[in-house]
């Protein structure tokens, strides 16, 4: 740039002032862009606005993004000073701000679909390789993303050049650098507002933080209470600490010899209404001979929490503690002690999430992950064929535990080449960038149904092999899902899973064939947490108190009159209590929604439901 060359002969102080002014203005342009991106996810039309909540957003959004802009601008400024070159400062600032805006655009899309911001768990999946295995983009989508990134970079370069020229032609614009004082004031004011209204329990202010990516507001309940501010009583259930497990509470009391084999088929993203004679004819027919639980819910809206609850009989809130101590479930303990043969197969890798260090920690050498070079749908065929071979070769007189995790119904819903779907119109691919509040979900939903239909065919092959063996009359069989899958059913732009605790993301089929039991349908509320205590009592010979190792109930025992369900996601926790769900975010703020996930104005969290959830999350902590 010719203006940069002119600066070489200018006074050093003038060069520094112009560089700082340029960087300040460039950051502010990107701050405005960041606010616009974030604002696309704020439901202005559905929010009951108060003057204080508007004031909070007007201070928090610019303060928050100016803070991040300053963090990104500092390395560029230091590089320019060290090399005594405005070119290096400008180039590095353009690259950093482009990356930052790309990150915000990605976060905005993730939040729009799933209602959580990019977080450490996503980064763990990304750098661990699991995210690429879970989310598949077509070449066309990658090309579109690359084009958008290129256009953004070109826009940033143009803004940088124009602003530098403007400063050269109008030196008075350099006074913009003084805005950093106002930015600091905004940041302090917004943090103070949050601390005060958080202490007062004012959701109209506190709830706005949900929409601000990576916000870390301060909380000062105790300090403000000491200064005479009337603070609201906390209503959120506790977190489970690490290194403090007292699990189980008492040694297992298992005097009877185990009598039954166990076979579990877990289908990715299997929502309850997929159990239909047209979608899952094999499983549907099997359910008519089995125990069918029609009002059944997963323990979370993500695979790690759903499978965790199923195999531990505990809320997903214990996941981090069990992982930290690499403590497997008592169910597998009991099976190992009594000589069960273990056949554990995963179409998706069972090391990400870390099921090899939690659920199957004691038998990790028995885990067989399908070859990674196979397409997803062929991995499902691989694990089913391996498990069928195990059943055929199983020796008489020995018990076994079989586990197969089928992954084809995971977005973008995998199908074999040439698969003829009965569900039309069907999307040839799922373009995540097109999903939005006004998008017709029919093609994507039909592709999902086709993937479930394909999985059901594999389940039918497995059940036929079991039926033809000598093991059929002595094997408990479970077919269920890790969680559900949503296609904007609530008309609130929720897609997939991990986004909410509605029926669409938690309600799963739960079909249990139990030898010697007549077919029966149960319409009462049940949970993934109930499978372990039922197995321990009726299949593994354990007569002790269920509460010593689980928070679930015996599926074949009398149901409790009322039952709050504690459910988990990547970024929040919920209590489903009848027609209402109480939501608790990472900041401890609570809100209430109805069964259609609509906010219930002025509703309070039921203290009885919180007490019961508190007890469940502290039962297996050391006291």
C-alpha positions in Angstrom: 0.0 0.0 0.0 1.4 3.4 -0.9 0.1 4.9 2.3 2.1 2.3 4.3 5.3 3.4 2.4 4.6 7.0 3.3 4.4 6.0 6.9 8.0 4.9 6.8 9.2 8.5 6.8 6.6 9.7 9.3 7.3 10.3 12.9 7.2 7.0 15.0 4.5 8.4 17.2 2.3 9.2 14.3 2.8 5.8 12.8 1.8 4.2 16.1 -1.3 6.4 16.5 -2.4 5.6 12.9 -1.8 1.9 13.4 -3.7 1.8 16.7 -6.6 3.8 15.1 -6.7 1.5 12.1 -6.8 -1.6 14.4 -9.5 -0.1 16.6 -11.7 0.7 13.6 -11.1 -2.7 12.0 -12.0 -4.5 15.2 -15.2 -2.4 15.6 -16.4 -3.3 12.1 -16.0 -7.0 13.0 -17.7 -6.4 16.3 -20.7 -5.0 14.5 -20.7 -8.1 12.2 -20.4 -10.4 15.2 -23.4 -8.7 16.8 -25.5 -9.1 13.7 -24.5 -12.8 13.4 -25.4 -13.5 17.1 -28.7 -11.5 16.8 -30.0 -13.9 14.2 -30.5 -16.5 17.0 -32.1 -14.2 19.5 -35.9 -14.7 19.4 -36.9 -11.1 19.6 -40.6 -11.8 18.6 -41.1 -14.5 21.2 -39.3 -12.9 24.1 -41.1 -10.9 26.8 -38.8 -7.9 26.8 -38.3 -5.8 29.9 -36.4 -2.5 29.9 -33.5 -4.0 31.9 -33.2 -7.0 29.5 -32.9 -4.7 26.5 -30.3 -2.5 28.4 -28.4 -5.7 29.3 -28.2 -6.8 25.6 -27.3 -3.3 24.4 -24.3 -3.3 26.8 -23.4 -7.0 26.9 -23.2 -7.7 23.2 -20.8 -4.9 22.2 -18.8 -5.3 25.5 -18.5 -9.1 24.9 -17.4 -8.9 21.3 -15.1 -5.9 21.8 -13.3 -7.9 24.5 -12.8 -10.8 22.1 -11.8 -8.4 19.3 -9.2 -6.9 21.5 -7.8 -10.3 22.3 -7.5 -11.0 18.6 -6.1 -7.6 17.8 -3.4 -7.7 20.4 -1.2 -10.3 18.6 -1.5 -8.3 15.3 -0.5 -5.1 17.0 2.5 -6.7 18.8 3.6 -8.3 15.5 3.5 -5.0 13.7 5.4 -3.3 16.5 8.0 -6.1 16.7 8.6 -6.1 12.9 8.0 -2.3 12.6 5.7 -3.0 9.7 2.1 -2.0 9.4 1.8 -4.5 6.6 2.3 -7.4 9.0 -0.1 -5.9 11.5 -2.8 -5.5 8.8 -2.3 -8.9 7.2 -2.3 -10.8 10.6 -5.4 -8.8 11.8 -7.3 -9.6 8.6 -6.5 -13.4 8.9 -7.4 -13.5 12.6 -10.7 -11.6 12.2 -11.7 -13.7 9.2 -11.1 -16.8 11.2 -13.1 -15.3 14.1 -16.1 -14.4 12.0 -16.0 -17.9 10.3 -16.0 -19.4 13.8 -19.0 -17.2 14.8 -20.9 -18.2 11.7 -20.3 -21.9 12.4 -21.4 -21.4 16.0 -24.5 -19.6 15.0 -25.5 -22.5 12.7 -24.8 -25.0 15.4 -26.8 -23.0 17.9 -29.7 -22.5 15.5 -30.0 -26.3 15.0 -29.0 -27.7 18.5 -29.3 -24.8 21.0 -25.7 -25.0 22.3 -22.6 -23.2 21.4 -19.4 -24.8 20.1 -17.8 -26.1 23.3 -14.9 -28.2 24.6 -16.8 -31.4 23.9 -17.2 -30.5 20.2 -13.5 -29.7 20.0 -12.6 -33.0 21.7 -14.7 -34.8 19.0 -13.1 -32.6 16.2 -9.5 -33.2 17.1 -10.1 -36.8 18.2 -11.5 -37.6 14.8 -15.0 -38.5 16.0 -16.8 -35.4 14.6 -15.8 -36.3 11.0 -17.2 -39.7 11.7 -20.4 -38.4 13.0 -21.1 -35.4 10.7 -20.7 -36.0 6.9 -20.6 -33.1 4.5 -21.0 -33.7 0.8 -18.4 -32.2 -1.7 -20.9 -29.7 -2.7 -21.3 -28.5 0.9 -17.5 -28.2 1.3 -17.3 -26.2 -1.9 -20.0 -23.9 -0.7 -18.3 -23.4 2.7 -14.9 -22.8 0.9 -16.6 -20.2 -1.3 -18.2 -18.4 1.6 -14.9 -18.3 3.5 -13.2 -16.9 0.4 -15.8 -14.2 0.0 -15.5 -13.3 3.7 -11.7 -13.0 3.4 -12.1 -10.8 0.3 -14.6 -8.6 2.3 -12.1 -8.3 5.2 -9.3 -7.3 2.8 -11.5 -4.6 1.2 -12.6 -3.2 4.6 -8.9 -3.1 5.8 -7.8 -1.3 2.7 -10.6 1.3 2.7 -10.2 2.0 6.4 -6.5 2.5 6.0 -7.1 4.9 3.1 -9.7 6.8 5.1 -7.3 7.4 8.0 -4.7 8.7 5.6 -7.1 11.2 4.0 -8.8 12.2 7.3 -6.4 12.1 10.2 -9.1 13.2 12.6 -10.6 9.7 12.4 -7.7 8.5 14.5 -9.6 9.6 17.6 -11.6 6.4 17.3 -8.8 4.7 19.3 -10.3 6.4 22.4 -13.3 4.2 22.2 -11.5 1.5 24.2 -12.4 3.4 27.4 -16.1 3.2 26.5 -15.7 -0.5 25.6 -14.2 -1.2 29.1 -17.1 0.6 30.7 -19.7 -1.4 28.7 -18.0 -4.7 29.8 -18.0 -3.7 33.5 -21.6 -2.5 33.3 -22.9 -5.6 31.7 -21.1 -7.9 34.1 -22.4 -5.9 37.0 -26.0 -6.1 35.7 -25.7 -9.8 35.3 -24.3 -10.3 38.8 -27.1 -8.3 40.3 -30.0 -9.8 38.4 -28.6 -13.3 38.7 -28.6 -12.8 42.5 -32.2 -11.6 42.3 -33.2 -14.6 40.1 -34.4 -12.3 37.3 -34.8 -14.5 34.2 -35.5 -11.6 31.9 -31.9 -10.6 32.1 -30.1 -13.9 32.9 -31.7 -15.8 30.1 -30.2 -13.5 27.5 -26.7 -14.9 28.2 -27.8 -18.1 26.5 -27.6 -16.4 23.2 -24.1 -14.9 23.6 -21.4 -17.4 22.5 -18.9 -18.3 25.2 -20.1 -15.7 27.7 -18.6 -16.0 31.1 -20.5 -13.6 33.4 -19.6 -13.3 37.0 -21.9 -14.3 39.8 -21.8 -12.6 43.2 -24.8 -14.0 45.1 -23.0 -14.4 48.4 -21.3 -11.1 48.3 -24.4 -9.2 47.3 -26.4 -10.9 50.0 -23.9 -9.7 52.6 -24.4 -6.1 51.3 -28.2 -6.4 51.8 -29.4 -7.4 48.3 -32.3 -9.9 48.6 -31.1 -12.9 46.6 -33.1 -15.7 45.1 -32.6 -19.2 46.5 -30.7 -21.5 44.1 -32.9 -24.2 42.6 -30.5 -26.0 40.3 -29.4 -29.6 41.0 -25.7 -30.1 41.9 -22.9 -31.2 39.7 -21.3 -34.5 40.4 -17.8 -34.0 41.5 -14.7 -36.0 40.3 -12.9 -38.4 42.5 -15.8 -38.5 45.0 -17.7 -41.6 43.9 -19.2 -44.0 46.4 -20.5 -46.4 43.8 -22.2 -48.8 44.6 -23.2 -47.7 48.1 -23.1 -51.3 49.4 -21.7 -54.5 48.0 -24.0 -56.3 45.7 -26.2 -59.0 47.2 -26.5 -61.7 44.6 -27.1 -65.1 46.0 -28.9 -66.6 43.0 -27.1 -68.0 39.9 -27.7 -65.9 36.7 -30.1 -67.7 34.4 -30.5 -65.7 31.2 -28.4 -64.4 28.3 -28.7 -60.7 27.4 -28.8 -59.2 23.9 -29.0 -55.4 23.4 -29.5 -53.7 20.1 -29.0 -50.0 20.3 -30.0 -47.9 17.2 -28.7 -44.4 16.8 -31.3 -41.6 16.9 -34.3 -43.9 17.1 -37.3 -41.8 17.9 -40.4 -43.5 19.3 -42.7 -43.0 16.3 -40.3 -44.9 14.1 -41.5 -48.1 15.6 -44.2 -48.5 13.0 -45.2 -51.5 10.8 -44.1 -49.7 7.7 -40.8 -48.3 9.0 -39.7 -51.2 11.3 -41.7 -54.2 10.3 -39.4 -56.7 11.9 -39.1 -54.9 15.2 -42.8 -54.1 15.1 -43.7 -57.8 14.7 -41.2 -58.8 17.5 -42.7 -56.2 19.8 -46.1 -57.9 19.6 -44.5 -61.0 21.3 -42.6 -58.9 23.9 -42.9 -56.3 26.6 -43.4 -52.9 25.0 -42.9 -49.7 27.0 -44.6 -47.0 25.0 -43.9 -44.0 27.3 -40.2 -44.6 27.5 -37.4 -41.9 27.7 -33.7 -41.9 27.2 -31.5 -40.4 30.0 -30.2 -37.8 27.6 -30.4 -36.3 24.1 -26.8 -37.4 23.1 -25.3 -40.8 22.7 -23.0 -40.7 25.6 -25.7 -39.9 28.1 -28.3 -42.3 26.6 -26.0 -45.3 26.5 -24.6 -44.3 29.9 -28.0 -44.3 31.5 -29.0 -47.6 29.9 -25.9 -49.5 31.1 -25.4 -47.9 34.5 -29.0 -47.2 35.6 -27.8 -43.7 36.6 -28.4 -40.1 35.3 -26.0 -38.9 32.7 -24.7 -36.3 35.2 -22.4 -39.1 36.6 -20.6 -39.5 33.2 -17.7 -37.2 34.0 -17.0 -38.8 37.4 -17.2 -42.3 36.0 -14.9 -41.3 33.2 -12.4 -39.6 35.5 -12.2 -42.8 37.7 -12.6 -45.2 34.8 -15.3 -47.0 36.7 -17.5 -49.4 34.8 -21.1 -50.3 35.7 -22.0 -53.0 38.3 -24.0 -54.7 35.5 -20.7 -55.6 33.7 -19.1 -56.4 37.0 -21.7 -59.0 37.8 -21.5 -60.5 34.3 -17.7 -60.9 34.4 -17.9 -62.4 37.9 -20.4 -65.0 36.7 -18.6 -66.0 33.5 -20.6 -64.3 30.8 -19.1 -64.3 27.3 -18.9 -60.7 26.1 -19.6 -59.8 22.5 -19.5 -56.0 22.1 -19.7 -54.5 18.7 -19.9 -50.8 17.6 -20.6 -49.5 14.1 -19.5 -46.1 15.4 -16.3 -46.3 17.4 -16.9 -47.1 21.0 -13.9 -45.1 22.1 -15.4 -41.7 21.1 -17.3 -41.0 23.3 -15.1 -42.9 25.8 -17.3 -46.0 26.3 -14.1 -48.1 26.4 -13.2 -46.2 29.6 -16.7 -46.1 31.1 -19.4 -48.6 30.1 -17.1 -51.3 28.8 -14.0 -50.4 30.8 -13.8 -53.9 32.4 -14.1 -55.7 29.1 -12.4 -53.2 26.7 -10.4 -56.0 25.1 -13.7 -57.5 23.9 -14.8 -54.4 22.1 -14.9 -54.8 18.3 -15.3 -51.6 16.3 -16.3 -52.0 12.7 -13.5 -51.2 10.2 -13.2 -47.4 9.7 -12.7 -47.7 6.0 -16.2 -49.2 5.5 -19.1 -46.9 4.7 -21.3 -46.4 7.7 -24.1 -48.6 6.5 -21.7 -51.4 5.7 -20.3 -51.1 9.3 -23.8 -51.9 10.5 -23.9 -55.0 8.4 -20.4 -56.0 9.6 -21.3 -55.8 13.3 -24.6 -57.7 12.8 -22.9 -60.4 10.8 -20.2 -60.8 13.5 -22.8 -61.0 16.3 -24.8 -63.6 14.3 -21.7 -65.7 13.9 -21.1 -65.5 17.7 -24.6 -66.7 18.4 -24.3 -69.6 16.0 -20.9 -70.6 17.5 -21.9 -70.1 21.2 -21.3 -73.2 23.3 -24.2 -74.7 25.2 -24.4 -74.2 28.9 -22.6 -70.8 28.9 -24.3 -67.4 29.2 -23.5 -64.5 27.0 -23.9 -60.8 26.7 -24.3 -59.4 23.2 -24.3 -55.7 22.3 -24.6 -54.1 18.8 -24.7 -50.4 18.2 -26.2 -49.5 14.7 -25.3 -46.1 13.4 -26.9 -45.8 9.9 -29.8 -43.5 11.2 -27.3 -40.9 12.3 -27.4 -37.8 10.2 -26.9 -37.6 7.3 -28.8 -40.9 7.4 -26.7 -43.6 5.6 -28.1 -46.0 3.0 -26.5 -48.7 0.9 -25.8 -47.9 -2.7 -28.9 -48.7 -4.8 -31.2 -49.0 -1.7 -34.8 -48.5 -2.8 -36.7 -46.4 -0.2 -40.4 -46.7 0.3 -40.4 -43.2 1.7 -40.6 -40.5 -0.9 -39.8 -37.8 -1.7 -36.4 -38.5 -0.2 -33.3 -36.3 0.0 -30.3 -37.7 -1.9 -28.1 -36.0 0.7 -28.6 -33.8 3.8 -27.4 -30.3 3.4 -27.1 -29.0 6.9 -26.7 -25.4 5.6 -30.2 -25.4 4.2 -31.9 -26.5 7.4 -33.9 -23.7 9.0 -37.2 -22.6 10.4 -38.9 -22.4 7.0 -37.3 -25.5 5.4 -39.7 -28.4 4.5 -38.3 -31.4 6.5 -40.1 -34.0 4.5 -37.2 -35.1 2.3 -34.7 -35.3 5.2 -37.2 -37.1 7.4 -37.9 -39.6 4.7 -34.2 -40.3 4.3 -34.1 -40.8 8.1 -37.0 -43.3 7.9 -35.2 -45.1 5.1 -32.1 -45.5 7.2 -34.2 -46.8 10.1 -35.9 -49.2 7.7 -32.5 -50.5 6.6 -31.4 -50.9 10.3 -34.6 -52.8 10.9 -33.7 -55.3 8.2 -30.4 -56.0 9.9 -32.3 -56.4 13.2 -34.6 -58.9 11.5 -31.6 -60.9 10.4 -30.2 -61.0 13.9 -33.5 -62.0 15.5 -33.9 -64.7 12.9 -30.5 -66.1 13.7 -31.3 -66.1 17.4 -34.6 -67.8 16.8 -32.9 -70.6 14.9 -30.4 -71.2 17.7 -30.8 -73.0 21.0 -30.5 -69.7 22.8 -33.8 -68.1 21.8 -35.8 -69.3 24.8 -33.2 -68.3 27.3 -32.2 -64.8 26.1 -33.5 -61.3 27.1 -33.5 -59.1 24.0 -33.7 -55.3 24.1 -34.2 -53.1 21.0 -34.1 -49.4 21.7 -32.5 -46.1 20.7 -29.8 -44.0 22.4 -32.1 -40.9 22.0 -34.5 -39.5 19.5 -34.2 -37.2 16.4 -36.1 -34.0 15.6 -37.1 -32.5 12.3 -38.3 -29.1 13.4 -41.4 -30.9 14.9 -41.8 -28.1 17.4 -41.6 -25.4 14.7 -38.9 -23.8 16.7 -36.0 -24.7 14.4 -34.7 -27.6 16.4 -33.0 -30.3 14.2 -31.4 -33.6 15.0 -30.5 -34.1 18.7 -28.6 -32.4 21.5 -30.9 -29.4 21.2 -33.7 -29.9 23.7 -35.4 -32.3 26.1 -38.7 -32.7 24.2 -40.4 -36.0 23.3 -38.8 -35.8 19.8 -35.3 -36.0 21.2 -35.9 -38.2 24.2 -38.8 -40.5 23.5 -37.5 -43.8 22.2 -38.9 -47.3 21.5 -38.2 -49.8 24.2 -39.0 -53.4 23.3 -38.0 -56.1 25.7 -38.4 -59.8 25.0 -38.3 -61.6 28.3 -38.4 -65.4 28.3 -41.5 -66.8 30.1 -43.4 -63.5 30.2 -46.5 -63.0 28.2 -46.6 -60.1 25.8 -47.7 -56.9 27.4 -47.8 -53.2 26.7 -46.9 -50.7 29.4 -48.0 -47.1 29.1 -46.6 -45.7 32.3 -43.4 -43.5 32.2 -40.2 -45.5 32.1 -36.5 -44.6 31.6 -33.3 -46.0 30.3 -32.2 -46.0 34.0 -34.7 -48.9 34.6 -33.0 -51.5 32.4 -30.1 -52.2 34.8 -32.1 -52.8 38.0 -34.5 -55.0 36.0 -31.7 -57.1 34.7 -29.9 -57.3 38.0 -33.0 -58.5 39.8 -34.6 -60.9 37.3 -31.7 -62.1 35.2 -28.5 -61.8 37.3 -29.7 -63.0 40.7 -29.3 -59.9 42.7 -31.9 -59.3 45.5 -30.4 -56.3 47.2 -31.7 -52.8 47.4 -31.8 -51.3 43.9 -31.1 -47.9 45.3 -27.6 -49.1 46.3 -26.5 -49.1 42.7 -29.1 -47.4 40.5 -31.6 -44.5 40.5 -33.9 -46.5 38.2 -36.8 -48.8 39.0 -37.7 -52.4 38.2 -39.6 -52.3 35.0 -41.9 -55.2 36.1 -42.6 -53.7 39.6 -45.3 -51.2 40.6 -44.6 -47.8 39.1 -44.2 -44.7 41.3 -47.2 -42.3 41.4 -45.1 -39.5 40.0 -41.6 -39.6 38.6 -39.5 -36.6 37.6 -36.9 -37.7 35.0 -33.4 -36.2 35.2 -32.0 -35.8 31.7 -28.7 -34.5 30.4 -27.3 -32.8 27.3 -23.9 -31.3 26.3 -24.6 -27.9 27.7 -27.6 -28.2 30.1 -29.6 -30.4 32.4 -33.3 -30.8 32.7 -36.0 -32.3 34.9 -39.1 -33.6 33.0 -41.9 -33.4 35.4 -45.3 -34.3 33.8 -46.3 -31.7 31.3 -43.4 -29.4 32.3 -39.7 -29.5 31.9 -37.3 -27.5 34.2 -34.2 -26.4 32.4 -30.9 -25.6 34.1 -28.1 -24.0 32.2 -24.4 -24.0 33.0 -24.8 -20.7 34.9 -27.3 -22.2 37.3 -30.2 -20.3 35.9 -33.6 -22.2 35.8 -36.5 -21.8 33.4 -39.7 -23.7 32.8 -41.2 -24.9 29.5 -44.3 -26.9 28.6 -44.6 -30.1 26.6 -44.3 -28.1 23.4 -41.2 -26.4 24.7 -42.9 -23.0 25.0 -41.8 -20.9 28.0 -44.3 -20.9 30.9 -44.4 -17.2 32.1 -43.7 -16.7 35.8 -43.7 -20.5 36.5 -41.5 -21.8 39.3 -39.5 -24.9 39.5 -41.2 -27.5 41.7 -39.0 -27.9 44.8 -40.1 -31.5 45.2 -38.8 -32.4 41.8 -35.5 -30.6 42.5 -35.1 -32.4 45.9 -35.6 -35.8 44.2 -33.1 -34.9 41.5 -30.6 -33.6 44.0 -30.8 -36.9 45.9 -30.2 -38.8 42.6 -27.1 -36.8 41.8 -25.7 -37.0 45.3 -26.6 -40.6 46.1 -23.3 -42.0 44.9 -21.0 -39.3 46.1 -18.9 -39.9 49.1 -20.1 -37.9 52.1 
